[in-house]
Amino acid sequence: QVQLAESGGGLVQPGGSLRLSCAASGTIFSARAMGWFRQAPGKQRELVATIARGYSTGYTDSVKGRFTISRDNAKNTLYLQMNSLKPEDTAVYYCNFAAATMIVSWGQGTQVTVSS
């Protein structure tokens, strides 16, 4: 069973940056598309960025041009570089497999709070 552990969140002012990391156990990490998800208070969890095993990426419109997803298959680690953060980016961020049929147990996530 793959286990996921997110880190790197925190409190940042609007316009600031954060880099999230996701450490994955198990050997299938490098063979699968991965994604970053987020869940704001009172809202459903949403997929914000994906990266295929071939490194092609995709983003939801609200984060395009500001967030960059990357992966290091040798380290079984997924990253999310977040720039120009906005208050509406405030949420708990999670990583998981991008395909709905591959989703495994969610980690604890990492809290991102954007506030002045």
Secondary structure, DSSP 8 states (H G I E B T S, - for coil): ---EEEE--EEE-TT--EEEEEEE-SS-GGGS-EEEEEE-TTS--EEEEEE-TT--EEE-GGGTTTEEEEEEGGGTEEEEEE-S--GGG-EEEEEEESSGGG-------EEEEE--
